[in-house]
Amino acid sequence: MKRNLGLALAGMSFAVFASLAVAQTLDTLPFSKKLALAKAGDEEAQIAVALAYEKGEGAKESKLEASKWYGKAADQGNADAQYRLATLFHEGATGLKKNPERAFKLYQSAAKKGHVEAQNWLGYCYQHGLGVKQDDKAAVEWYQKAADGKLAVAENNLGLMYLGAKGVDQDYRKAFELFERSANQGYDWGMNNLGGLYEKGWGTEQDLAKALFLYKQAAAKGNEAAAKSEKRLEPQVIQAGGTPAAVEPTSAKPDQPGVTTPPQPNEAKPAGSDSSTSPPPLSADNPLDARPKEQPAAEAAPAPAPVPEKKIQSDSSGG
């Protein structure tokens, strides 16, 4: 009996070791071997095969084939596969029709498992009524969960909800804190929107030099709205004898580096390439375009800021 138990334990140990070995070497395997593992039911290999098809790396690009392999892993309950499959149904592709209802359900399943990107997109679906009845309060709930996971895009999205009084009471200060957190992670829309609040003096003291600095930071990352704001604001700052001031938030924590040396941001996927039939990409909003209806009672109303000659529009063609 002891011998049999020993053999059983040895068999278990070998199985665990083999599983770890597969996980460690999967990225280095050729596509043919990944495919063999995927066909044998390995969910990580199924995701790897799907990624290869989705990106056209090691296999001919095919979103349709990618969806099939993500689907196999998703059926096993893999949250990342559910999220990735949802994005394909959200955007659609050759041979794969958009299906917002199915995308919503997949985002929801992954979000409930704690997948932060899925939580963010689930909030986005609720906010824009994609595959589900529009519900700002539910959007705020899921943006909050993703923001609690320190996802920069979600922090920015939640900040926009507080700024526009969508699903929550309007709170400039809360919006400022969320944009600041997002900006500190290097997210361009977080930087742009934080700059907007510094320019207007909403939720913080007005500081045009800091606003310009943030616009420059966001513009350097390719944010077109920030580039327009930079061009508009820079002459005012120079005329006033100032220079772009680096923003060093006093409330920053060790895991929230100052915005002067941000890491690369997580990119948000656009909701679709056709802006006439799809909602704008995540966070494509500029607070300068959406003046809050009223100032929170806890704060004194800021002095009216000069109205720019040309209204800044959010970029709806990229994230």
DAJO-V333604 format. One record per helix or strand of 3 or more residues. SS is the DSSP state (H for helix, E for strand). FROM is the first residue (numbers start at 1). TO is the last residue. If there is no record, write none. Layout:
BEGIN
SS:FROM:TO  SS:FROM:TO
END
This chain:
BEGIN
H:2:28  H:31:39  H:43:55  H:63:75  H:79:91  H:100:112  H:116:128  H:136:148  H:152:164  H:172:184  H:188:200  H:208:220  H:224:239  H:259:261  H:287:289
END
